[in-house]
Amino acid sequence: MVILLAKTSRIQGFYRLPLHKRLDIVAEFSGLSEDERNLLIKEGNLDLEVADRMIENVIGTMAYPFAVAVNFLINGKDYMVPMVLEEPSVVAAASNAARWTRKTGGVWAHASDSIMIGQIQVVGVPDPYGKKMELLMHKEEILRIANEQDPVLVKLGGGAKDMEVRVVQTRKGEMIVVHLLVDVKDAMGANAVNTMAEAVAPYIEEITGGKVLLRIVSNLADRRIVRAWCKVDKEEIGGEEVVDRIVLASALAEADPYRAATSNKGILNGVIAVALATGQDHRAIEAGAHAYAARNGKYTSLSRWEKDADGNLVGTLEMPLAVGIVGGATRVHPIARIALKILGVRSARELAEVMGAVGLVQNLAALRALVTEGIQRGHMKLHARNLAMMAGARGELVDKVVEIMIREGKIRFDRAKEIVEMLTKAK
Ligand code: MEV
């Protein structure tokens, strides 16, 4: 009788094992070859030792392309914008669209103070509206306890600045939700806010007689907003007809959640690429963006495009951006530090302004393509480049393979391979 032992992923103390031991186990579990193992632990620009300290259960690192979008003029200052992502066309599109805005002064952006919200959920209070008043009466004391947690932030002019109390109706009855409004200055701020929310919880229980459950930052960072806007000369983008079409596309995104989600995805293509390059918590940014887009009960576009009296295009964007230039991966990841240096931003606010501007410009690029030749032409060219490289082409050969595939209208891996073989033999 043959007994087949099922593979198990239940491994006690996996996190305590050294990296190489963990890799052995995974390699055994998944049948990784020697080459595959070596690739996983190949030292790149993030040391394995640093990676191993950043998160748990590390068995290697993974590199992504790091690019720079050019032509950005934001608030009168030139920026080289580092972008990390896997999708072709995005960087080229951002650079192109940034160029269209230059003649009219570039992009303008303004970020609010770095106010984050910490939520404290209180349950089991029979008179939540009465206790809301009592909590508000004790506001100064609650803020004092919160600020005791972070004297450095307070010294920098930040800290818990205000408090709001809401009574939220839920399917489990009414709950009190206290919001601490914390100016986190140059940090993303989740850690500072979470620490404060936890610290004030016992006092809040004392005042309300209720039980505190959640004590956590809200990613709907609607007090930490960036606004970006630009004017584009109609001649830069193909004339008034193109302006009109972009306005029609924008109107659809404003009215229809199905289109809004895609339009916002295009905005986030730019925003998240900068977030990845600079080591931000990009999940927080995405969660905030989508929640903000739905803040009025219906999901809508984060941007709006209009035509001005002269027939030129005017774009505006408003979104929350919880980003930092101190703490987290911005400090430990050496490439994130270099990205911030390339960008040359001096504060989290300036970083948010750049990211908002990039989002707006990325949106413009996508809309311009969508209302004219469509998105696929540019995509296919880059897709063809990828295929050519996967098929082994390098250097000048890549362009030749791409040219032939596009001419033939056959952008496929098998054809790329055939062409590479043919051209290599012909050499
Ligand atoms: C693709 O990554 C992004 C777009 O779909 C955005 C848009 O439709 O506006 C092109």
Residues whose N, C-alpha, C, O or C-beta is under 5 A from the ligand:
A	BS01	MEV	T262 S263 G266 A366 I375
